[in-house]
């Protein structure tokens, strides 16, 4: 790994910073990154890919006359980084002559800090053979559950990353991050009916996923979901009440509302920008993007701009409170950055991304949410989702059940929900006390590992896709 002490690089990076500042730059920051990744992919009991890689490099950002230049280099040494920094300055100078508009970054105070990651079980202490055996047992559990299971895909990755941040503000931050990610996709068929189900698990504490998820039982659990769908009904279409489980609540909070509250998208025209301070839901409704939740994929102390990551109340007691900011949007809007600027790796510039986005638990027992529903649906787990800046959203549901006279009934398949985000939030009339955190990935031009979640919630009515 990159040496584990900031002082190993601080003198060299100071020289690079001084060099560029003497040439007229008003700001420079440098991100050094080195990662070690193991990736396995298994299809139908066959190991299709085993890979290990080490990657390192630097991203340099220079501000000159309110214009920005970027440059990337794939070597971590003074010569390559200083050359890249001078090239970034040249780009900024060229931009200042030919491109209109001005940019800047919220200024921070000087700071030196180092954050070491905590690993309960270091993935590097687990042999490739043991990892492969665990993944193969997922396949065995799925195929052993039913002859209707036709295909199983398992993907696994562990990623150790050391990040170092240096800026002309005398801000020097070193941060270790670890990701363990598991993805299971199972498909089944009976006669002319085909369906599938997925599961995504993660950890930032090392090789701990299988501590609470026996591989064979995990495969059986996802296979059971597939088999239930094969024998399930088609949902009735129309507006009706639903109870959402935490898995669906998390993706709803992330997709339907979270993206609207990212300041770059809000400034581009999302419906949230003009609604900050408006009450749109019950006092029990609070949505936060929280980097302090223990164990989340988005748990961190600093973002990739060296900014302290703070909890952001997106909605508090039913009122839209604020947005997630980078240094650039904070300066533009006269507020402070929130530590939401993240980059996929050193090849990318940081952009505003969510971290751990959740709906906070409420005051109801889960059982209370089903009471009084004559007919509706219980949405247990999601398949995928998307949202638009105008507030419309759509979420696919992979596991759902009828609710009949307050009781969970028969399974349904091929369900989706859609609607307007602000209207749907206003129709949440009960939030349970429970809580679950989910693990996944988000694409916004770059890939980011994120967590989301929440409690069970009840929505008085929502548009359900199905038969009329």
C-alpha positions as CSV (number, residue, x, y, z in Angstrom):
1,X,0.0,0.0,0.0
2,X,0.9,3.6,-0.1
3,X,3.0,4.3,3.0
4,X,0.7,4.6,6.0
5,X,1.9,7.9,7.3
6,X,1.1,11.2,5.8
7,X,4.5,12.6,6.5
8,X,6.0,10.1,4.0
9,X,4.5,12.2,1.2
10,X,3.8,15.6,2.8
11,X,7.2,17.2,2.0
12,X,7.0,16.2,-1.7
13,X,3.4,17.3,-2.1
14,X,4.2,20.6,-0.4
15,X,6.9,21.1,-3.1
16,X,4.3,20.4,-5.8
17,X,1.8,22.8,-4.3
18,X,4.4,25.5,-3.9
19,X,5.6,25.1,-7.5
20,X,2.1,25.5,-8.9
21,X,1.1,28.4,-6.6
22,X,4.3,30.3,-7.6
23,X,3.1,30.0,-11.2
24,X,-0.1,31.9,-10.4
25,X,-2.6,29.3,-9.2
26,X,-5.0,30.3,-6.5
27,X,-5.8,26.8,-5.3
28,X,-4.6,23.2,-5.8
29,X,-5.5,19.9,-4.3
30,X,-4.0,16.5,-5.0
31,X,-5.5,13.1,-4.3
32,X,-3.3,10.1,-4.1
33,X,-4.8,6.7,-4.2
34,X,-3.7,3.1,-4.1
35,X,-6.1,0.1,-4.1
36,X,-5.8,-3.6,-4.0
37,X,-8.8,-5.5,-5.4
38,X,-9.9,-9.1,-5.6
39,X,-12.8,-10.0,-7.8
40,X,-14.5,-13.4,-8.4
41,X,-17.4,-14.4,-10.7
42,X,-19.2,-17.7,-10.6
43,X,-22.0,-18.9,-13.0
44,X,-23.9,-22.1,-12.4
45,X,-21.2,-23.8,-10.3
46,X,-18.4,-22.8,-12.7
47,X,-15.7,-20.3,-11.7
48,X,-15.6,-18.0,-14.7
49,X,-13.2,-15.3,-13.4
50,X,-10.7,-14.9,-10.6
51,X,-8.7,-11.6,-10.6
52,X,-6.5,-9.6,-8.4
53,X,-5.1,-6.2,-9.2
54,X,-3.2,-3.3,-7.7
55,X,-3.9,0.2,-9.0
56,X,-2.4,3.6,-8.1
57,X,-2.4,7.1,-9.3
58,X,-3.1,10.8,-8.6
59,X,-5.8,13.3,-9.5
60,X,-4.7,17.0,-9.5
61,X,-7.1,19.9,-9.6
62,X,-5.9,23.5,-10.1
63,X,-7.8,26.8,-9.9
64,X,-6.5,29.7,-11.9
65,X,-8.4,33.0,-12.3
66,X,-11.6,31.2,-11.3
67,X,-11.2,28.4,-13.9
68,X,-10.3,24.8,-13.2
69,X,-7.9,22.4,-14.8
70,X,-7.7,18.7,-14.1
71,X,-5.0,16.2,-14.8
72,X,-4.5,12.5,-13.9
73,X,-1.3,10.5,-13.6
74,X,-0.8,6.8,-12.9
75,X,2.4,7.1,-10.9
76,X,2.9,8.3,-7.3
77,X,6.2,10.1,-7.3
78,X,7.3,13.8,-7.3
79,X,8.3,14.0,-10.9
80,X,5.1,12.6,-12.4
81,X,2.8,14.5,-10.0
82,X,4.6,17.8,-10.5
83,X,4.4,17.4,-14.2
84,X,0.7,16.6,-14.0
85,X,0.1,19.6,-11.7
86,X,1.8,21.9,-14.2
87,X,-0.4,20.5,-17.0
88,X,-3.5,21.0,-14.9
89,X,-2.4,24.7,-14.5
90,X,-1.9,25.0,-18.2
91,X,-5.4,23.7,-18.8
92,X,-6.9,26.2,-16.3
93,X,-5.0,29.1,-17.9
94,X,-6.2,28.0,-21.4
95,X,-9.7,27.7,-20.1
96,X,-9.6,31.2,-18.6
97,X,-8.8,32.7,-22.0
98,X,-11.4,30.8,-24.1
99,X,-14.3,29.7,-21.9
100,X,-16.7,32.0,-20.1
101,X,-18.0,31.5,-16.6
102,X,-16.3,31.3,-13.3
103,X,-15.7,28.6,-10.7
104,X,-14.3,28.4,-7.2
105,X,-14.2,26.2,-4.2
106,X,-15.3,26.8,-0.6
107,X,-12.1,27.3,1.4
108,X,-11.3,25.2,4.4
109,X,-9.0,25.6,7.4
110,X,-5.7,23.8,7.6
111,X,-5.8,20.3,9.1
112,X,-3.8,17.1,9.3
113,X,-5.6,13.8,10.1
114,X,-5.3,10.1,9.6
115,X,-8.1,7.6,9.7
116,X,-7.4,3.9,9.8
117,X,-10.0,1.4,8.8
118,X,-11.1,-1.3,11.3
119,X,-11.3,-4.8,10.0
120,X,-12.9,-7.6,12.0
121,X,-11.7,-10.2,9.5
122,X,-9.1,-9.0,6.9
123,X,-10.1,-10.4,3.5
124,X,-6.4,-10.9,2.7
125,X,-6.3,-13.5,5.5
126,X,-8.9,-15.6,3.8
127,X,-7.5,-17.8,1.0
128,X,-8.9,-17.7,-2.5
129,X,-9.9,-21.3,-2.1
130,X,-12.1,-20.5,0.9
131,X,-13.7,-17.6,-0.8
132,X,-14.5,-19.7,-3.9
133,X,-15.9,-22.5,-1.7
134,X,-18.3,-20.0,0.0
135,X,-19.5,-18.7,-3.3
136,X,-20.0,-22.2,-4.8
137,X,-22.1,-23.0,-1.7
138,X,-24.4,-20.2,-2.7
139,X,-25.0,-21.9,-6.0
140,X,-25.5,-25.3,-4.3
141,X,-28.1,-23.8,-2.0
142,X,-30.0,-22.3,-4.9
143,X,-29.9,-25.4,-7.1
144,X,-30.6,-27.6,-4.2
145,X,-33.8,-25.7,-3.3
146,X,-35.8,-26.5,-6.5
147,X,-35.4,-28.0,-9.9
148,X,-37.1,-24.8,-11.2
149,X,-33.9,-22.9,-10.6
150,X,-32.1,-22.6,-14.0
151,X,-29.3,-20.0,-13.5
152,X,-27.2,-18.7,-10.7
153,X,-24.7,-15.8,-10.9
154,X,-22.5,-14.8,-8.0
155,X,-20.1,-11.9,-8.0
156,X,-17.7,-11.0,-5.1
157,X,-15.2,-8.2,-4.6
158,X,-13.0,-7.0,-1.8
159,X,-11.3,-3.7,-2.2
160,X,-8.8,-2.0,0.1
161,X,-8.0,1.6,-0.7
162,X,-5.6,4.1,0.8
163,X,-6.5,7.7,0.0
164,X,-4.3,10.8,0.7
165,X,-5.5,14.3,0.2
166,X,-3.2,17.4,0.0
167,X,-4.3,21.0,-0.6
168,X,-2.8,24.5,-0.7
169,X,-4.8,25.2,2.4
170,X,-2.3,23.1,4.4
171,X,-5.0,20.4,4.6
172,X,-3.5,16.9,4.7
173,X,-5.8,13.9,5.1
174,X,-5.1,10.2,4.9
175,X,-8.0,7.8,5.0
176,X,-8.2,4.0,4.6
177,X,-11.4,2.5,3.2
178,X,-12.5,-1.1,2.7
179,X,-15.4,-2.6,0.8
180,X,-16.5,-6.2,0.6
181,X,-19.4,-6.7,-1.8
182,X,-21.5,-9.7,-2.8
183,X,-24.1,-9.9,-5.6
184,X,-26.4,-12.9,-6.2
185,X,-28.7,-13.2,-9.2
186,X,-30.9,-16.3,-9.6
187,X,-33.3,-17.1,-12.4
188,X,-36.0,-19.8,-12.6
189,X,-38.6,-21.2,-15.0
190,X,-41.7,-23.3,-15.0
191,X,-43.4,-24.0,-18.3
192,X,-43.8,-20.6,-19.9
193,X,-43.2,-18.5,-16.8
194,X,-39.7,-17.1,-16.1
195,X,-38.6,-14.9,-13.2
196,X,-35.6,-13.9,-11.2
197,X,-34.4,-12.4,-7.9
198,X,-31.4,-10.7,-6.6
199,X,-29.6,-10.1,-3.3
200,X,-26.8,-7.6,-2.6
201,X,-24.8,-7.6,0.6
202,X,-21.8,-5.7,1.9
203,X,-19.4,-4.9,4.7
204,X,-16.7,-2.3,5.5
205,X,-15.4,-4.5,8.3
206,X,-13.9,-7.2,6.1
207,X,-14.9,-10.7,5.4
208,X,-17.9,-10.8,7.6
209,X,-20.8,-11.1,5.2
210,X,-21.1,-14.9,5.8
211,X,-21.1,-14.5,9.6
212,X,-24.8,-13.8,9.5
213,X,-25.5,-15.3,6.1
214,X,-24.6,-18.9,5.7
215,X,-23.7,-19.3,2.0
216,X,-25.9,-22.4,1.4
217,X,-28.9,-20.8,3.2
218,X,-28.4,-17.5,1.3
219,X,-28.7,-19.3,-2.0
220,X,-31.8,-21.2,-0.8
221,X,-33.3,-17.9,0.5
222,X,-33.0,-16.1,-2.9
223,X,-34.1,-19.3,-4.7
224,X,-37.2,-19.4,-2.5
225,X,-38.1,-15.9,-3.6
226,X,-37.8,-17.0,-7.3
227,X,-40.0,-20.1,-6.8
228,X,-42.7,-18.0,-5.0
229,X,-42.7,-15.6,-7.9
230,X,-43.2,-18.5,-10.4
231,X,-46.4,-19.4,-8.6
232,X,-47.5,-15.9,-7.9
233,X,-50.4,-13.8,-9.2
234,X,-50.2,-10.8,-11.4
235,X,-50.9,-7.6,-9.4
236,X,-54.0,-5.5,-9.9
237,X,-53.2,-2.1,-11.4
238,X,-54.4,1.2,-9.9
239,X,-53.9,3.4,-6.8
240,X,-54.0,1.5,-3.5
241,X,-52.3,1.4,-0.1
242,X,-48.9,-0.3,0.3
243,X,-46.6,-1.2,3.1
244,X,-42.9,-1.0,2.2
245,X,-40.3,-3.1,3.9
246,X,-36.9,-1.5,4.6
247,X,-35.3,-2.8,1.4
248,X,-37.8,-0.9,-0.7
249,X,-37.9,2.1,1.7
250,X,-34.1,2.5,1.2
251,X,-34.2,2.5,-2.6
252,X,-37.2,4.9,-2.5
253,X,-35.4,7.3,-0.2
254,X,-32.3,7.1,-2.4
255,X,-33.8,7.2,-5.9
256,X,-37.0,9.1,-5.5
257,X,-35.8,11.8,-3.1
258,X,-32.0,11.6,-2.5
259,X,-31.0,12.4,-6.1
260,X,-33.3,15.4,-6.1
261,X,-31.5,16.8,-3.1
262,X,-28.0,16.6,-4.6
263,X,-27.1,20.2,-5.1
264,X,-25.7,19.9,-8.6
265,X,-29.0,18.2,-9.8
266,X,-31.1,20.7,-7.7
267,X,-29.3,23.6,-9.4
268,X,-29.9,21.9,-12.7
269,X,-33.7,22.1,-12.2
270,X,-34.9,19.5,-9.7
271,X,-38.2,20.2,-8.0
272,X,-36.4,20.4,-4.6
273,X,-34.5,23.7,-5.2
274,X,-37.5,26.0,-4.7
275,X,-39.1,23.9,-2.0
276,X,-36.4,24.1,0.8
277,X,-38.3,25.1,3.9
278,X,-41.6,23.7,2.7
279,X,-43.6,21.2,4.7
280,X,-44.4,18.2,2.5
281,X,-45.0,15.3,4.9
282,X,-46.0,14.4,8.5
283,X,-43.9,15.4,11.4
284,X,-42.8,11.8,11.8
285,X,-41.0,11.8,8.4
286,X,-37.3,12.5,8.5
287,X,-34.8,11.6,5.7
288,X,-31.1,12.0,6.3
289,X,-27.9,11.3,4.4
290,X,-25.6,10.2,7.3
291,X,-21.9,9.3,7.0
292,X,-21.7,8.3,10.6
293,X,-24.0,5.3,10.6
294,X,-21.8,2.3,11.8
295,X,-21.0,-0.2,9.1
296,X,-22.5,1.6,6.0
297,X,-20.9,1.7,2.6
298,X,-21.1,5.5,2.8
299,X,-19.6,5.7,6.3
300,X,-16.6,8.0,6.2
301,X,-14.9,10.9,8.1
302,X,-13.9,12.9,5.0
303,X,-15.0,13.0,1.4
304,X,-12.7,13.2,-1.7
305,X,-12.4,16.9,-1.4
306,X,-10.9,16.7,2.1
307,X,-14.2,17.9,3.6
308,X,-15.5,16.6,7.0
309,X,-18.5,14.4,6.2
310,X,-21.5,15.6,8.2
311,X,-25.0,14.4,8.7
312,X,-27.4,16.2,6.3
313,X,-31.1,16.5,7.1
314,X,-32.8,16.4,3.7
315,X,-36.3,16.3,5.4
316,X,-36.8,16.9,9.1
317,X,-40.2,16.4,10.7
318,X,-41.9,16.7,7.3
319,X,-40.0,19.9,6.2
320,X,-37.5,19.9,3.4
321,X,-34.3,21.2,5.1
322,X,-31.3,21.2,2.9
323,X,-29.2,19.8,0.1
324,X,-26.0,17.7,-0.2
325,X,-23.1,19.9,-1.3
326,X,-19.6,19.9,-2.8
327,X,-17.1,22.7,-2.2
328,X,-18.2,24.2,-5.6
329,X,-22.0,24.2,-4.9
330,X,-21.4,25.4,-1.4
331,X,-19.6,28.4,-2.6
332,X,-22.3,29.0,-5.3
333,X,-25.1,28.9,-2.8
334,X,-23.5,30.6,0.1
335,X,-23.6,27.6,2.4
336,X,-21.1,25.0,3.7
337,X,-20.0,21.8,2.0
338,X,-21.4,18.6,3.5
339,X,-18.7,16.1,2.6
340,X,-20.7,14.5,-0.2
341,X,-18.1,14.9,-3.0
342,X,-17.0,11.4,-4.0
343,X,-15.0,10.0,-6.9
344,X,-15.2,6.4,-8.3
345,X,-11.4,6.4,-8.1
346,X,-8.4,8.7,-8.8
347,X,-9.3,8.8,-12.5
348,X,-12.4,10.8,-11.9
349,X,-13.2,14.2,-10.4
350,X,-15.3,14.3,-7.3
351,X,-19.0,14.9,-7.8
352,X,-21.9,15.1,-5.3
353,X,-22.9,11.6,-4.3
354,X,-25.0,10.1,-1.5
355,X,-23.5,8.1,1.3
356,X,-26.0,6.4,3.7
357,X,-29.4,7.7,2.9
358,X,-32.2,6.6,5.2
359,X,-35.7,7.3,6.5
360,X,-35.5,7.5,10.3
361,X,-37.6,5.0,12.4
362,X,-40.9,6.2,13.7
363,X,-43.2,5.3,16.6
364,X,-45.4,2.4,15.3
365,X,-45.1,-1.3,15.6
366,X,-44.7,-3.1,12.3
367,X,-47.9,-5.0,12.8
368,X,-49.9,-1.7,13.1
369,X,-49.1,-0.7,9.6
370,X,-51.2,-3.5,8.1
371,X,-54.2,-2.9,10.3
372,X,-57.2,-1.4,8.5
373,X,-56.0,-2.2,4.9
374,X,-58.8,-4.1,3.2
375,X,-56.8,-4.7,0.1
376,X,-53.3,-3.5,-0.8
377,X,-49.7,-4.8,-1.2
378,X,-46.7,-5.6,1.0
379,X,-43.6,-4.6,-0.9
380,X,-40.7,-6.8,0.4
381,X,-37.7,-6.2,-1.9
382,X,-36.9,-4.1,-4.9
383,X,-35.5,-5.0,-8.3
384,X,-34.4,-1.5,-9.5
385,X,-35.4,2.1,-9.6
386,X,-35.0,5.5,-11.2
387,X,-36.2,9.1,-10.8
388,X,-36.4,12.2,-12.8
389,X,-35.7,15.9,-11.9
390,X,-39.4,16.6,-12.2
391,X,-40.0,14.4,-9.2
392,X,-41.5,11.4,-11.0
393,X,-40.1,8.0,-10.1
394,X,-40.5,4.3,-10.8
395,X,-39.4,1.3,-8.7
396,X,-39.5,-2.3,-9.8
397,X,-40.5,-4.8,-7.0
398,X,-39.1,-8.3,-7.1
399,X,-41.0,-9.7,-4.0
400,X,-44.5,-8.6,-3.1
401,X,-47.6,-10.0,-1.4
402,X,-51.2,-9.1,-1.2
403,X,-52.6,-7.6,2.0
404,X,-56.1,-8.7,2.6
405,X,-58.1,-7.5,5.6
406,X,-54.9,-6.6,7.4
407,X,-53.1,-9.9,6.8
408,X,-50.2,-10.7,4.4
409,X,-51.6,-13.0,1.7
410,X,-50.6,-14.5,-1.6
411,X,-47.4,-13.5,-3.5
412,X,-47.5,-11.4,-6.7
413,X,-45.0,-11.0,-9.5
414,X,-43.9,-8.4,-12.1
415,X,-44.9,-5.5,-9.9
416,X,-43.8,-1.9,-10.1
417,X,-44.8,1.3,-8.4
418,X,-44.6,4.8,-9.7
419,X,-45.7,8.3,-8.8
420,X,-44.6,11.8,-7.9
421,X,-42.0,11.9,-5.0
422,X,-43.5,14.8,-3.1
423,X,-47.0,13.5,-3.4
424,X,-45.9,10.1,-2.2
425,X,-44.0,11.5,0.8
426,X,-47.2,13.4,1.8
427,X,-49.1,10.2,1.7
428,X,-46.9,8.3,4.2
429,X,-49.1,8.0,7.2
430,X,-47.3,5.5,9.5
431,X,-43.6,4.8,10.1
432,X,-42.5,1.8,12.2
433,X,-39.8,1.5,14.9
434,X,-37.7,-1.1,13.1
435,X,-34.6,-0.4,11.0
436,X,-32.4,-2.1,8.4
437,X,-29.5,-0.9,6.4
438,X,-28.9,-2.1,2.8
439,X,-25.8,-2.2,0.6
440,X,-25.5,-1.4,-3.0
441,X,-24.1,0.7,-5.8
442,X,-25.2,3.9,-7.5
443,X,-24.4,5.1,-11.0
444,X,-24.3,8.8,-11.8
445,X,-21.7,8.8,-14.5
446,X,-19.4,7.2,-11.9
447,X,-20.0,4.1,-9.7
448,X,-20.3,4.7,-6.0
449,X,-20.8,2.2,-3.2
450,X,-23.7,3.4,-1.1
451,X,-26.0,2.3,1.7
452,X,-29.7,3.1,2.2
453,X,-32.5,1.8,4.4
454,X,-35.1,2.6,7.0
455,X,-38.1,1.1,8.8
456,X,-41.3,-0.3,7.4
457,X,-43.6,2.5,6.2
458,X,-47.2,2.7,5.1
459,X,-48.3,4.9,2.1
460,X,-52.1,5.6,1.9
461,X,-52.1,5.1,-1.8
462,X,-49.6,4.7,-4.7
463,X,-49.9,3.8,-8.3
464,X,-49.3,0.0,-8.8
465,X,-48.5,-1.4,-12.2
466,X,-50.4,-4.5,-13.1
467,X,-53.7,-5.6,-14.6
468,X,-56.5,-3.1,-14.8
